């Protein structure tokens, strides 16, 4: 979906699912990629698959700002710049009704899904501003605007991330940064297995595996958004449920 030759991309939550698929898609498009996750072995294996001249693996907990700041430094040391940040890392647990949810677990999800996205943005934005250009894409969800039973923490985190994207666009567009979101819909990843195994019934839990799109679809969308198309998408959330977007990406005909 685009030529990313010479570009440098940092992806959080790169050990599996959308993150791993995105790493492969960006590398295939010619980019250098930094892989962030808590799972050291998985990202090391993926980096080896992509090639040592193409990818580096950085063990990092995005809840700790200093760790993701150090990861940004490591990417710049390895590849000389940072052009794209994909804020992908996220969790779905706890799946629980608001009057039964564990407060600590609820707060931990907010730390990962919302504060983690802010930490990535905060670490990358000054570097990109100094370069005069950069793209920050945060993985969003329909849950940002539609409540789903048992998902109060997830919905709240994604609603917060959506507003973070809009606020960052307002503040950073004039500095040459493009900030946007991607709402992929339901994707066939490990998260769907967690949802299926939860004790709270809702419309997403009732979906079958074949109802979900493959992670390669949002990966393809991310490469497209990181290219020239992103000029017209600043501050927006691109929805992969939109048939027009799917046609543009060549996913349907």
C-alpha positions as CSV (number, residue, x, y, z in Angstrom):
1,X,0.0,0.0,0.0
2,X,3.0,2.3,0.0
3,X,6.7,2.9,-0.3
4,X,8.2,3.2,3.2
5,X,11.8,2.9,2.1
6,X,14.1,4.9,4.4
7,X,11.3,5.4,7.0
8,X,11.6,4.3,10.6
9,X,8.5,2.9,12.4
10,X,8.1,2.1,16.1
11,X,5.3,-0.3,17.0
12,X,4.1,-1.0,20.6
13,X,2.5,-4.3,21.4
14,X,4.5,-5.8,18.5
15,X,4.7,-9.4,19.8
16,X,1.5,-10.7,18.3
17,X,-1.8,-9.8,16.5
18,X,-2.1,-6.4,14.8
19,X,1.3,-5.3,16.1
20,X,3.2,-8.3,14.6
21,X,1.3,-8.1,11.3
22,X,2.0,-4.3,11.1
23,X,5.7,-5.0,11.7
24,X,5.8,-7.4,8.8
25,X,3.8,-5.0,6.6
26,X,6.0,-2.0,7.2
27,X,9.1,-4.0,6.7
28,X,7.8,-5.4,3.5
29,X,7.1,-1.8,2.4
30,X,10.8,-1.0,3.0
31,X,10.7,0.5,6.5
32,X,13.0,-0.1,9.4
33,X,10.9,-1.2,12.5
34,X,11.4,-1.0,16.2
35,X,9.4,-3.7,18.0
36,X,8.2,-2.9,21.5
37,X,6.5,-5.4,23.9
38,X,6.9,-7.0,27.3
39,X,7.4,-10.4,25.7
40,X,11.2,-10.5,25.0
41,X,11.3,-13.8,23.2
42,X,8.4,-13.1,20.9
43,X,9.7,-9.8,19.6
44,X,13.2,-11.2,19.4
45,X,12.0,-14.0,17.1
46,X,10.0,-11.5,15.0
47,X,13.0,-9.2,14.7
48,X,15.2,-12.1,13.6
49,X,12.5,-13.0,11.0
50,X,12.6,-9.5,9.6
51,X,16.4,-9.2,9.6
52,X,18.8,-7.5,11.9
53,X,19.3,-4.7,9.4
54,X,15.5,-4.1,9.2
55,X,14.3,-4.5,12.8
56,X,15.2,-4.3,16.5
57,X,13.4,-5.7,19.5
58,X,13.1,-3.6,22.6
59,X,11.6,-5.1,25.8
60,X,9.5,-2.3,27.2
61,X,6.6,-1.8,29.6
62,X,4.7,1.2,28.2
63,X,3.1,1.9,31.6
64,X,6.5,3.3,32.6
65,X,7.3,6.5,30.6
66,X,11.0,6.2,31.1
67,X,11.0,2.8,29.4
68,X,9.3,3.9,26.2
69,X,11.4,7.1,26.2
70,X,14.5,4.9,26.3
71,X,13.0,2.7,23.5
72,X,12.6,5.8,21.3
73,X,16.2,6.6,22.0
74,X,17.2,3.1,21.0
75,X,15.4,3.3,17.7
76,X,17.1,6.6,16.9
77,X,20.5,5.2,17.8
78,X,19.9,2.2,15.5
79,X,18.2,3.9,12.5
80,X,18.9,7.6,12.9
81,X,15.3,9.0,13.1
82,X,11.7,8.2,13.9
83,X,9.0,8.8,11.3
84,X,6.0,6.7,12.5
85,X,4.7,5.6,15.9
86,X,2.0,3.0,16.0
87,X,0.3,3.0,19.5
88,X,-1.0,-0.5,19.3
89,X,-0.5,-2.1,22.7
90,X,-3.7,-2.8,24.6
91,X,-5.6,-5.2,26.8
92,X,-9.3,-6.1,27.2
93,X,-9.3,-7.4,30.8
94,X,-11.0,-6.9,33.1
95,X,-14.2,-7.9,31.4
96,X,-16.7,-7.3,34.2
97,X,-19.8,-5.3,35.1
98,X,-19.1,-1.9,36.7
99,X,-20.5,-3.0,40.0
100,X,-18.4,-6.1,40.1
101,X,-15.1,-5.0,38.5
102,X,-11.9,-5.2,40.5
103,X,-10.7,-1.5,41.0
104,X,-7.0,-2.4,40.7
105,X,-7.5,-4.4,37.5
106,X,-9.7,-1.6,36.1
107,X,-7.0,1.0,36.7
108,X,-4.3,-1.2,35.2
109,X,-6.2,-1.4,31.9
110,X,-6.4,2.4,31.9
111,X,-2.6,2.6,32.6
112,X,-1.9,0.4,29.5
113,X,-4.5,1.5,27.0
114,X,-4.7,5.2,27.7
115,X,-1.6,6.2,29.7
116,X,0.5,3.9,27.5
117,X,-0.7,5.7,24.4
118,X,0.1,9.0,25.9
119,X,3.5,7.8,27.0
120,X,4.3,6.8,23.4
121,X,3.0,10.0,22.0
122,X,4.9,12.1,24.6
123,X,8.2,10.3,23.9
124,X,7.9,10.5,20.1
125,X,6.4,13.9,19.6
126,X,9.4,16.0,20.6
127,X,11.7,13.9,18.3
128,X,9.3,14.3,15.4
129,X,8.8,18.0,16.0
130,X,12.6,18.5,15.9
131,X,12.6,16.6,12.5
132,X,9.7,18.8,11.3
133,X,7.6,15.8,10.5
134,X,6.2,12.6,11.9
135,X,3.0,10.4,12.1
136,X,1.4,9.0,15.2
137,X,-1.4,6.4,14.8
138,X,-3.2,5.0,17.8
139,X,-5.3,1.9,17.5
140,X,-8.9,2.8,18.5
141,X,-12.1,0.9,18.6
142,X,-15.8,1.2,18.0
143,X,-15.9,0.9,21.8
144,X,-14.7,4.5,22.0
145,X,-18.1,5.7,21.1
146,X,-20.4,2.7,21.8
147,X,-20.8,1.1,25.3
148,X,-20.5,-2.7,25.4
149,X,-21.6,-4.7,28.4
150,X,-18.7,-5.7,30.6
151,X,-16.3,-3.5,28.9
152,X,-16.5,-0.3,31.0
153,X,-12.7,-0.1,31.4
154,X,-11.9,-0.8,27.7
155,X,-14.6,1.5,26.4
156,X,-13.4,4.3,28.7
157,X,-9.8,3.8,27.7
158,X,-10.6,3.9,24.0
159,X,-12.8,7.0,24.4
160,X,-9.9,8.6,26.2
161,X,-7.5,7.6,23.5
162,X,-9.8,9.0,20.8
163,X,-9.8,12.4,22.6
164,X,-6.1,12.2,23.1
165,X,-5.7,11.8,19.3
166,X,-7.9,14.8,18.7
167,X,-6.2,17.0,21.3
168,X,-2.7,16.0,20.0
169,X,-3.8,16.8,16.4
170,X,-5.0,20.3,17.6
171,X,-1.7,21.0,19.3
172,X,0.8,19.3,17.0
173,X,-0.5,19.6,13.4
174,X,1.1,23.1,13.1
175,X,4.4,21.5,14.1
176,X,4.4,19.1,11.1
177,X,3.0,16.1,12.9
178,X,0.1,14.0,11.7
179,X,-1.9,12.4,14.5
180,X,-4.7,10.0,13.7
181,X,-6.5,6.8,14.8
182,X,-7.5,3.5,13.3
183,X,-10.6,1.7,14.4
184,X,-10.2,-1.8,12.9
185,X,-13.4,-3.5,14.1
186,X,-13.1,-6.9,15.5
187,X,-9.9,-8.7,14.6
188,X,-9.0,-12.4,14.8
189,X,-6.4,-12.1,17.5
190,X,-5.8,-13.5,21.0
191,X,-8.0,-10.8,22.4
192,X,-11.1,-12.4,20.8
193,X,-10.2,-15.7,22.6
194,X,-10.2,-13.7,25.9
195,X,-13.5,-12.2,25.1
196,X,-15.0,-15.5,24.1
197,X,-13.9,-17.1,27.4
198,X,-15.2,-14.3,29.6
199,X,-18.3,-14.7,31.7
200,X,-20.0,-11.6,30.5
201,X,-22.3,-11.9,27.4
202,X,-22.4,-9.2,24.8
203,X,-22.7,-8.8,21.1
204,X,-18.9,-9.2,20.5
205,X,-18.7,-12.4,22.5
206,X,-21.5,-13.9,20.4
207,X,-19.5,-13.5,17.2
208,X,-17.8,-16.5,15.7
209,X,-14.1,-16.6,14.8
210,X,-14.8,-16.3,11.1
211,X,-16.7,-13.1,11.7
212,X,-13.5,-11.3,12.6
213,X,-11.1,-9.7,10.0
214,X,-7.5,-11.0,9.9
215,X,-4.8,-8.8,11.5
216,X,-3.2,-8.3,8.1
217,X,-6.1,-5.9,7.2
218,X,-5.4,-3.3,9.8
219,X,-1.7,-3.8,9.2
220,X,-2.3,-2.8,5.5
221,X,-4.4,0.2,6.6
222,X,-1.6,1.4,8.9
223,X,1.0,1.4,6.1
224,X,-1.5,3.3,3.9
225,X,-2.2,5.9,6.6
226,X,1.5,6.4,7.3
227,X,2.0,7.3,3.6
228,X,0.7,10.3,1.7
229,X,-3.0,9.4,2.4
230,X,-2.3,10.4,6.0
231,X,-2.2,14.1,4.9
232,X,-6.0,14.1,4.7
233,X,-6.6,12.0,7.8
234,X,-5.2,14.2,10.6
235,X,-7.3,14.2,13.8
236,X,-9.6,11.5,12.4
237,X,-10.3,7.9,13.2
238,X,-10.2,5.7,10.1
239,X,-12.8,2.9,10.3
240,X,-12.0,-0.4,8.7
241,X,-15.8,-1.1,8.9
242,X,-16.1,1.5,6.1
243,X,-16.5,-0.3,2.8
244,X,-15.0,2.7,1.0
245,X,-11.8,2.3,3.0
246,X,-11.8,-1.4,2.4
247,X,-12.1,-0.8,-1.3
248,X,-9.3,1.8,-1.3
249,X,-7.1,-0.8,0.5
250,X,-8.0,-3.5,-2.0
251,X,-9.5,-5.7,0.7
252,X,-12.9,-5.9,-1.1
253,X,-13.9,-5.3,-4.7
